[in-house]
Amino acid sequence: MSTRLYDPARGAAIMERHGLDGLIAAQNLNVYYASGYWGALMGSGREHLYYAVLPRLDREPPALVMGSFEWRRLMTEGGTWIPNLVGYTAPVDADHASEGPEGPEVGARPRAPGAHPYQGWPVRGGVRLTANEREWLAVQDRLRGTESASPVWALLKAVREAGLEYGTIGVDDPRIGHWLTEAGLPAKFVPAEHIFCEIRRVKTPAEIELLREAAQINEAACLAASGALRDGATWSELEDLYMAEMARRGGRGVYLSGGSGGLPDRRVRRGEPVMIDALGHYRRYHGDFGRSMVVGEPDEELLARNRAMQEGWREVLESVRPGLRYRELALRAVNAIQRAGFPEFCLAVPHSVGLQHTDDPAPMTRDGFDYGDPVLEENMVINVDLPYIEIGWGSVHLEDTLLVTADGCEPLTSMKMDLIVR
């Protein structure tokens, strides 16, 4: 059985608070979070091939919608905790609209088209099948004949079977509500992308272990990449090594940044401070890590600034606990760094980390994303960014990952913050 990432009890409580009877996940990350299954085509750039339906009431069955051809892969990957698998193939007849045997019915609800039954691949007779192959055939036999004609018709079926036909449903893509309404579903639909983030913000034990692994893999890959730092090196040399090290450890790199503008002279220069900020993921859960580097002997100013930033992190470690707001945490870190002899330092950025680099609810408004001022909760996993860039001097950075515990925090990274000198 695949790992359950979603917490049904937390999901139900947040749905109730928002007046929802259920949720539909259409974004691939949310489908993965809901089901524990990363589909074969989720990284292909195509959308709306997978859905997850999560009813608030535990007596109603959650559902995973996917192409019937992928049932076998689902079994190979360990299955899913979700009991209701709803597959789709293709319509037998595209001209299905609202027609009965005598022609179009005035005011009738659209009628789902017939679906081609999934036949699967032929099975050679007279051979001993593996356990995995037998499981393939069992799931195909169990689900054959239940297919829908398309992803949306399959989703409609899943919503009805989850008891949500007349409910209020949160959707992470507003197009879903439009399509289901056109298909005859009377449910009410409301935007819920930020609600998924709200649920995901507090991690389950399975997520915490994935994030712990992601943090350690990412840190190790970043430090390995720093070994390529030399006078005259290009940033792509470091980033290529980081990507390779992430892959070697079972993860995937997203980026290796040396600051928003890149290197001042497009190459590493002896004596110039360089920040390194590594973002990667392990099984879709992100690690985010930052340090300061220099080629050659560092001067006293750089050493003093790095020591001051370490004081900022000591303040973070002493401050983090449930109930503290992000802005207060950021202010404490900045003040500590300035008191420690780095008065120019001005920016600390706490953020939740998980399936996204910033795993905090942020509804889109006219003025941009509204992140608000979140309150730390037990079992949140956060990063605190401490970047500083001074044009004409260089850049420095310290960033680590913390698990918020009942009375404080637990670092998921090494917290070794000495300046990296090559």
C-alpha positions in Angstrom: 0.0 0.0 0.0 1.3 3.5 -0.9 2.1 6.0 1.8 -0.9 8.0 3.0 0.1 11.7 3.0 -3.3 13.2 3.5 -4.8 13.6 7.0 -8.6 12.9 6.7 -9.3 14.3 10.2 -7.5 17.6 9.5 -9.1 17.8 6.1 -12.6 17.3 7.5 -12.1 19.9 10.2 -10.8 22.5 7.7 -13.6 21.7 5.2 -16.2 22.2 8.0 -14.6 25.5 8.9 -15.0 26.7 5.3 -18.5 25.3 4.9 -17.5 22.6 2.4 -18.9 19.1 1.9 -16.0 18.0 -0.1 -12.9 18.8 -2.2 -11.9 18.0 -5.7 -8.2 18.0 -6.5 -7.2 18.6 -10.1 -3.7 20.0 -9.7 -1.2 17.1 -9.8 0.4 17.9 -6.5 -2.9 17.9 -4.7 -4.0 14.6 -6.4 -0.7 13.1 -5.3 -1.2 14.5 -1.8 -4.7 13.1 -1.6 -4.0 9.7 -3.0 -0.3 9.0 -2.5 0.1 8.1 -6.2 2.1 10.1 -8.7 0.7 9.3 -12.1 2.8 8.3 -15.1 1.7 11.4 -17.0 1.8 13.9 -14.1 5.1 15.2 -15.3 4.2 15.4 -19.0 2.8 18.9 -18.9 -0.8 17.8 -19.6 -3.5 18.7 -17.2 -6.8 17.2 -16.1 -5.8 13.5 -16.5 -6.2 12.8 -12.8 -8.6 13.8 -10.1 -9.1 13.0 -6.4 -12.5 13.5 -4.6 -12.3 13.9 -0.9 -15.7 14.0 0.9 -15.8 15.6 4.4 -17.9 12.8 5.9 -15.9 9.6 6.5 -18.9 7.4 5.6 -18.6 8.5 2.0 -16.0 7.0 -0.3 -13.1 9.1 -1.5 -12.2 8.5 -5.2 -9.2 8.6 -7.5 -9.9 9.2 -11.2 -7.3 8.1 -13.7 -7.0 6.5 -17.1 -7.9 2.8 -17.1 -4.6 2.0 -18.9 -2.8 3.0 -15.7 -4.4 0.6 -13.3 -1.5 -1.8 -13.7 1.0 0.9 -12.8 -1.0 1.9 -9.8 -0.6 -1.7 -8.5 3.1 -1.8 -9.2 3.6 1.5 -7.3 1.9 0.1 -4.2 -1.8 1.1 -4.8 -3.6 3.8 -2.9 -5.5 4.0 0.3 -8.4 5.5 -1.6 -11.1 2.8 -2.0 -13.0 4.0 -5.1 -11.0 3.8 -8.3 -12.8 5.4 -11.3 -11.2 4.8 -14.7 -11.9 6.3 -18.1 -11.2 5.3 -21.7 -12.8 7.0 -24.6 -16.4 7.6 -25.7 -18.1 5.1 -28.0 -20.2 7.9 -29.6 -19.3 11.5 -29.3 -22.8 12.6 -30.3 -24.4 11.9 -26.9 -25.6 15.3 -25.6 -29.1 15.3 -24.1 -30.7 12.8 -26.4 -33.1 10.0 -25.6 -34.3 7.3 -28.0 -36.8 9.7 -29.6 -34.3 12.6 -30.1 -33.3 15.6 -28.0 -35.1 16.0 -24.7 -36.0 19.5 -23.8 -34.5 20.5 -20.4 -33.0 17.1 -19.9 -29.8 16.6 -18.0 -26.8 15.7 -20.3 -26.4 11.9 -20.6 -23.0 10.4 -20.3 -21.7 8.7 -23.4 -20.9 5.0 -23.5 -17.3 4.2 -22.8 -15.1 1.7 -24.6 -14.3 -1.1 -22.1 -10.7 -1.4 -21.3 -9.3 -4.6 -22.8 -5.7 -4.5 -21.6 -2.9 -6.4 -23.2 -3.1 -10.1 -24.2 -2.0 -12.7 -21.7 0.2 -15.6 -22.8 -1.3 -18.9 -21.8 0.5 -21.8 -20.1 3.0 -19.6 -18.3 3.5 -18.9 -14.6 2.6 -15.3 -13.9 4.4 -13.2 -11.3 2.5 -11.9 -8.3 2.6 -8.5 -9.8 1.2 -9.7 -13.1 -1.6 -11.6 -11.3 -2.4 -8.3 -9.4 -2.6 -6.5 -12.7 -5.1 -8.9 -14.1 -7.2 -8.9 -10.8 -7.6 -5.1 -10.8 -8.4 -5.1 -14.5 -11.1 -7.8 -14.0 -12.5 -6.0 -11.0 -12.8 -2.6 -12.7 -13.6 -3.6 -16.3 -17.0 -2.4 -17.3 -17.0 0.5 -14.8 -15.1 2.8 -17.1 -16.3 6.3 -18.0 -15.9 7.9 -21.4 -13.5 10.8 -20.4 -11.8 12.3 -17.3 -14.7 14.7 -16.6 -17.4 12.0 -17.0 -15.4 9.8 -14.6 -15.1 12.7 -12.2 -18.9 13.2 -12.3 -19.4 9.6 -11.4 -16.9 9.8 -8.6 -18.6 12.9 -7.1 -22.0 11.3 -7.2 -20.7 8.1 -5.6 -19.1 10.3 -2.9 -22.5 11.7 -2.0 -21.6 15.2 -3.2 -24.0 15.7 -6.0 -25.9 18.4 -4.2 -23.1 19.6 -1.9 -20.8 22.6 -1.7 -17.4 21.5 -3.2 -14.1 23.2 -3.1 -12.0 23.0 -6.3 -8.4 23.9 -6.9 -9.1 24.7 -10.5 -12.3 26.8 -11.3 -12.7 25.1 -14.7 -13.7 21.9 -12.9 -16.9 23.4 -11.6 -17.8 24.8 -15.0 -17.3 21.4 -16.7 -19.3 19.5 -14.1 -22.1 22.0 -14.2 -22.3 21.6 -18.0 -22.4 17.8 -17.4 -25.5 18.3 -15.3 -24.1 18.3 -11.7 -26.2 20.6 -9.5 -23.4 21.0 -6.8 -22.1 24.4 -5.8 -18.4 25.0 -6.5 -16.0 27.4 -4.7 -12.3 28.2 -5.1 -10.2 26.1 -2.8 -6.5 26.1 -3.9 -5.7 27.9 -0.7 -7.7 25.4 1.3 -5.6 22.5 0.0 -2.5 24.5 1.1 -4.1 25.1 4.5 -4.6 21.4 5.0 -1.1 20.6 3.7 0.6 23.2 6.0 0.6 20.8 9.0 2.4 17.6 8.0 1.6 14.0 8.7 4.2 11.6 10.1 4.8 10.2 6.6 5.3 13.7 5.2 7.8 14.6 8.0 9.9 11.6 7.2 9.9 12.5 3.5 10.9 16.1 4.3 13.6 14.9 6.7 15.1 12.8 3.8 14.6 15.6 1.3 16.4 18.1 3.6 19.4 15.8 4.2 19.7 14.8 0.5 19.5 18.4 -0.6 22.0 19.6 1.9 24.5 16.9 0.9 24.1 17.6 -2.8 24.5 21.4 -2.2 27.7 20.9 -0.2 29.0 18.5 -2.8 28.3 21.1 -5.5 30.2 23.7 -3.5 33.3 21.6 -4.1 33.3 23.0 -7.7 33.8 26.5 -6.4 37.0 27.9 -7.8 38.3 31.2 -9.2 36.8 31.5 -12.7 34.1 28.9 -12.3 30.8 29.5 -14.0 27.5 29.1 -12.1 26.4 26.3 -14.5 29.4 24.2 -13.4 28.1 24.3 -9.8 24.5 23.8 -10.8 25.2 20.9 -13.1 27.1 19.1 -10.3 24.3 19.8 -7.8 21.7 18.3 -10.2 23.8 15.2 -10.7 24.4 14.9 -6.9 20.7 15.2 -6.2 19.9 12.4 -8.8 22.7 10.2 -7.4 21.0 10.4 -4.0 17.5 9.6 -5.3 16.2 13.2 -5.5 15.7 15.8 -8.2 17.2 19.3 -8.3 15.0 22.3 -9.0 17.6 25.1 -9.0 20.9 26.2 -7.5 20.8 29.9 -7.1 23.7 32.4 -6.5 21.3 35.3 -6.0 18.5 36.8 -8.1 21.0 38.4 -10.5 23.5 35.6 -10.7 27.3 36.2 -10.3 28.3 39.8 -10.6 31.0 39.1 -13.2 29.3 35.9 -14.5 32.2 33.9 -13.0 33.4 33.2 -9.5 36.0 35.7 -8.3 38.6 35.1 -5.6 37.7 36.9 -2.4 34.1 37.7 -3.5 31.4 36.3 -1.1 28.9 34.1 -2.9 25.6 32.8 -1.6 24.4 29.4 -2.6 20.7 28.5 -2.3 19.7 24.9 -3.3 16.1 23.8 -3.9 15.4 20.1 -4.7 12.9 17.5 -3.9 12.7 13.8 -2.9 9.4 12.1 -3.9 8.0 15.5 -4.6 8.8 16.9 -1.1 11.2 19.8 -1.1 14.5 20.5 0.6 15.7 24.1 0.7 19.2 25.0 2.0 21.5 28.0 1.9 25.1 28.8 2.8 27.8 31.4 2.1 31.0 30.6 0.2 34.3 32.3 -0.9 37.3 31.3 -2.8 40.5 32.2 -1.0 41.1 33.6 2.5 38.0 35.5 3.8 38.5 38.9 5.1 37.3 40.0 8.6 34.2 41.7 7.3 32.9 38.6 5.7 33.7 36.5 8.8 32.0 39.0 11.1 28.9 39.1 8.9 28.6 35.3 8.8 29.0 35.2 12.6 26.2 37.8 13.0 23.9 35.7 10.7 24.6 32.7 12.9 23.4 34.8 15.9 20.2 35.4 13.9 19.8 31.6 13.5 20.3 31.1 17.2 17.5 33.5 17.8 15.3 31.6 15.4 16.0 28.3 17.2 15.2 29.8 20.6 12.0 31.5 19.2 10.3 28.9 17.1 7.3 27.2 18.8 3.6 26.9 18.2 1.7 30.2 18.4 4.5 32.5 17.0 3.7 34.4 13.9 6.0 34.6 10.8 6.4 38.4 11.1 7.5 38.2 14.7 10.0 35.4 13.9 11.4 37.4 11.0 11.7 40.6 13.2 13.5 38.7 15.9 16.0 37.2 13.5 16.8 40.6 11.8 17.2 42.4 15.1 19.5 39.7 16.4 21.7 39.9 13.3 21.9 43.7 13.5 22.7 43.6 17.2 25.5 41.2 16.5 27.3 43.7 14.3 25.6 43.5 10.9 23.5 46.7 10.8 22.9 46.5 7.1 21.1 43.2 7.3 17.4 43.7 6.6 15.5 40.6 5.4 14.4 37.3 7.0 11.8 35.1 5.3 10.1 32.3 7.1 8.0 30.0 4.9 6.4 26.6 5.1 8.0 23.9 2.9 6.5 20.7 1.5 5.1 19.7 -1.8 5.8 23.3 -2.8 8.7 25.5 -2.0 6.3 27.8 -0.3 3.6 25.5 1.1 1.5 28.3 2.7 -2.1 29.2 1.8 -2.0 32.3 -0.5 -5.3 33.1 -2.2 -4.8 35.3 -5.3 -6.2 38.8 -5.0 -6.1 41.9 -7.2 -2.9 42.9 -5.4 -1.2 39.5 -5.8 -0.9 36.5 -3.5 -2.2 37.1 0.1 0.1 35.2 2.4 -1.2 36.9 5.5 0.8 36.4 8.7 0.6 32.6 9.4 0.9 31.3 13.0 3.3 28.4 13.6 1.6 25.1 14.5 3.0 21.8 15.7 4.2 19.6 12.9 4.6 22.4 10.4 8.0 22.2 8.6 9.4 25.6 7.9 12.5 27.2 6.4 13.9 30.6 7.4 15.8 32.4 4.6 18.5 34.9 5.7 19.8 36.3 2.4 21.9 39.5 1.9 23.1 40.9 -1.4 25.3 44.0 -1.6 26.1 45.1 -5.1 29.8 45.8 -5.4 30.6 43.5 -2.5 28.9 40.1 -2.9 26.2 37.9 -1.3 25.7 35.7 1.8 23.0 33.4 2.9 22.0 31.0 5.7 18.9 28.8 5.3 17.9 25.7 7.2 14.8 23.5 7.8 12.9 23.1 11.1 10.1 20.9 12.3 7.9 22.7 14.7 7.4 20.6 17.8 5.0 20.9 20.7 7.4 23.1 22.7 10.0 24.3 20.2 11.6 22.9 17.1 13.8 20.1 15.7 16.3 20.9 12.9 16.1 18.7 9.9 19.4 20.0 8.4 22.8 19.8 10.0 22.9 23.5 11.2 26.6 23.6 10.4 26.8 27.3 9.4 30.5 28.0 9.1 31.6 29.9 6.0 32.5 27.5 3.1 36.1 28.4 2.0 37.6 26.9 -1.1 
